[in-house]
Amino acid sequence: MQDTVVIIGAGQAGAQVAQSLRQGGFEGPIRLIGDETTPPYQRPPLSKKYLLGEIGSEALLLRPPAFYTTQNIDLIPGASVSSIDPGAQRLSLENGDTIGYDKLV
């Protein structure tokens, strides 16, 4: 069985880690946890072009939502991590769910 990688933070850095793992040949489970309810998006354009109405919200996304599905990346939006237990290799979400991991980013 492949290691499970859990990435806390579904911003540009977290999304890039997930994408790089897949591009590098990693085939194990990847879980990308973010407290925002949207897929990872570009922040600088949000603060400029989007707010000025020059681009739509779809243009902000780093990858279309289907990317995470086709790459077998479990995107967990709207979730905040409340605690991490490194000894047990588990983390808890604020909603009470727990997630095990082999590698944590």
Helices and strands as residue ranges (DSSP letters): E 5-8, H 12-23, E 30-33, H 43-45, I 46-50, G 57-60, H 65-70, E 73-76, E 81-85, E 90-93, E 98-100, E 103-104
